[in-house]
Amino acid sequence: MPTYEHTCHNPECKNEWEDIYSIKTDPPKVCPKCNQETAQRVISGGSGKGIVNLTGQDLTDKLKSDASQIQREAARDEKKYANLLGESRYSEMQTKMDRRGR
């Protein structure tokens, strides 16, 4: 029989558990911890939790894509740009720009 993951949506409980039952059986509605009708079955992709390790060209392509996205975001958002440069470097740049503007 399959194993199913469940979670309680009661904000005071948030219990998580696994249960084994037939695919034909309805999932539980009552949380075994708080006894409230707030239980839901969690849908996951097989093993569910995992890490994908990229290597070679896949890794290079992903890094280039991420770098381009960060550049676009920094160009639109001054705070992100300042965070990427670092506070002291950003302050230096702002001071130089202010002096040129006088």
C-alpha positions in Angstrom: 0.0 0.0 0.0 1.2 3.5 -0.7 2.4 6.0 1.9 0.8 9.4 1.9 2.0 12.6 3.5 -0.6 14.8 5.3 -0.6 18.2 7.0 -3.0 19.9 9.3 -4.1 23.4 8.2 -5.1 24.4 11.8 -2.7 27.4 12.4 -2.2 26.4 16.0 -1.3 22.8 15.1 0.4 22.5 11.7 1.0 18.8 12.4 2.6 16.7 9.6 2.5 13.0 9.3 2.5 10.0 7.0 -0.2 7.4 6.7 -0.5 4.1 4.8 -3.8 3.2 3.2 -5.3 1.9 0.0 -5.6 4.2 -3.0 -9.3 3.5 -2.9 -9.7 4.8 0.7 -10.6 8.5 1.2 -7.9 10.5 2.8 -8.3 11.4 6.5 -10.0 14.7 7.3 -9.3 14.8 11.0 -5.9 15.6 12.3 -4.7 12.9 14.8 -3.0 15.6 17.0 -5.6 18.3 17.4 -8.7 16.3 16.4 -9.9 19.1 14.1 -11.3 18.5 10.6 -8.3 20.4 9.0 -6.2 17.6 7.6 -5.3 17.4 4.0 -3.2 15.0 1.9 -0.1 16.6 0.5 0.6 16.0 -3.2 4.3 15.5 -3.9 6.3 14.3 -6.8 7.3 10.8 -5.9 10.3 11.0 -3.6 9.2 14.7 -3.3 12.1 16.3 -1.6 15.4 16.3 -3.3 18.3 18.3 -4.7 19.1 18.5 -8.4 22.8 18.7 -9.0 23.7 20.4 -12.3 27.1 19.9 -13.9 28.9 20.8 -17.1 27.0 22.8 -19.7 23.7 22.6 -17.7 25.4 24.3 -14.7 27.0 27.0 -17.0 23.7 27.7 -18.7 21.9 28.0 -15.4 24.5 30.3 -13.9 24.4 32.6 -17.0 20.6 32.7 -16.9 20.6 33.5 -13.1 23.2 36.2 -13.6 21.2 37.8 -16.4 18.1 37.8 -14.3 19.9 39.4 -11.4 21.3 42.1 -13.6 17.8 42.9 -15.0 16.4 43.1 -11.5 19.2 45.3 -10.2 18.7 47.7 -13.1 15.1 48.1 -12.1 15.5 48.2 -8.4 18.0 50.6 -6.7 17.9 48.7 -3.4 18.8 45.4 -5.1 21.6 47.2 -6.9 22.9 48.6 -3.7 22.8 45.2 -2.0 24.8 43.6 -4.9 27.5 46.3 -4.7 27.7 46.5 -1.0 26.8 49.4 1.2 30.3 51.1 1.3 30.8 50.8 -2.5 27.3 52.1 -3.2 27.8 55.1 -0.9 31.1 55.9 -2.6 29.4 55.8 -6.0 26.6 58.0 -4.8 29.1 60.5 -3.3 31.0 60.7 -6.6 27.8 61.2 -8.5 26.7 63.9 -6.2 30.0 65.8 -6.5 29.8 65.6 -10.3 26.3 67.1 -10.3 27.4 70.3 -8.5 
